[in-house]
Amino acid sequence: MALRFIKHCLRTTFPEFRQKYIKAVKQFIIRLRTSGEKDLKKWVAGTEAPESVQRTIAFLREVIQHVQENLYLDKPVEGALPLFEVLKIIIELFGDFEYKLRIT
């Protein structure tokens, strides 16, 4: 359900709705990270990945794949920015480095 929300609700052209959707997606991904934080730390330390971690990774891969498939050279800026925002959120919350998108 969350994947469908990300795929379909970010298509809006109204900035105020898009901001609300991005905020909801960010809160969901933060909750996803905090709910499985202990299992993620164990997995990173070298133990076998529990099923919850495998499901989280599968979900994040599907989201990233959706973002990659929908970003192309002639994509309007209004449609591309929410996808970059979702990608930025995932990188900030699950990545090992700080990522900053320069909008010019």
QUITAHU-V973261 format. One record per pair of residues at least 24 apart in sequence whose ideal C-beta (glycine too) atoms are under 10 Angstrom apart, sorted by the first residue. I is the first residue (numbers start at 1). J is the second residue. D is the distance in Angstrom with one decimal. If there is no record, write none. Layout:
# QUITAHU-V973261
I/J/D + I/J/D
This chain:
# QUITAHU-V973261
2/28/5.9 + 2/29/8.9 + 2/32/8.4 + 2/59/7.2 + 2/62/9.8 + 2/63/8.5 + 3/59/6.7 + 3/62/5.6 + 3/63/6.5 + 3/66/7.4 + 6/59/9.8 + 6/62/9.1 + 6/63/5.9 + 6/66/6.9 + 6/67/8.7 + 6/82/9.1 + 6/83/9.2 + 6/86/6.4 + 7/62/9.3 + 7/63/8.7 + 7/66/5.7 + 7/67/9.8 + 7/70/8.5 + 9/82/9.1 + 10/66/9.8 + 10/67/9.7 + 10/70/9.2 + 10/79/8.3 + 10/81/9.4 + 10/82/4.1 + 10/83/6.9 + 10/85/8.5 + 10/86/7.2 + 11/70/9.5 + 11/78/9.8 + 11/79/7.2 + 11/82/8.3 + 12/78/9.2 + 12/79/9.7 + 12/82/8.6 + 13/76/9.1 + 13/78/5.9 + 13/79/8.3 + 14/78/9.8 + 15/78/8.2 + 15/81/9.6 + 18/78/8.2 + 18/79/9.8 + 18/81/8.1 + 18/82/5.6 + 18/85/8.8 + 19/82/9.3 + 19/85/9.5 + 21/82/7.3 + 21/85/9.6 + 21/86/9.6 + 22/81/9.1 + 22/82/6.1 + 22/85/5.1 + 22/86/7.4 + 22/88/9.9 + 22/89/7.9 + 23/85/10.0 + 25/63/9.0 + 25/82/8.7 + 25/85/8.0 + 25/86/6.0 + 25/89/6.8 + 25/90/9.6 + 26/85/8.2 + 26/86/8.6 + 26/88/9.6 + 26/89/5.1 + 26/90/9.8 + 26/92/9.2 + 26/93/8.4 + 27/89/9.9 + 28/89/9.6 + 29/56/9.8 + 29/59/9.4 + 29/60/8.4 + 29/63/8.6 + 29/86/8.3 + 29/89/5.5 + 29/90/6.5 + 29/92/9.3 + 29/93/5.7 + 29/94/8.2 + 30/89/8.4 + 30/92/9.9 + 30/93/6.4 + 32/56/6.1 + 32/59/7.5 + 32/60/8.3 + 32/90/9.9 + 32/93/8.3 + 32/94/9.1 + 33/60/9.9 + 33/90/9.6 + 33/93/5.1 + 33/94/6.6 + 34/93/9.4 + 40/94/8.3 + 44/96/9.7 + 56/94/8.7 + 57/94/9.2 + 60/90/6.0 + 60/93/9.6 + 60/94/6.7 + 63/87/8.4 + 63/89/9.6 + 63/90/6.7 + 64/90/6.7 + 64/91/9.5 + 77/103/8.7
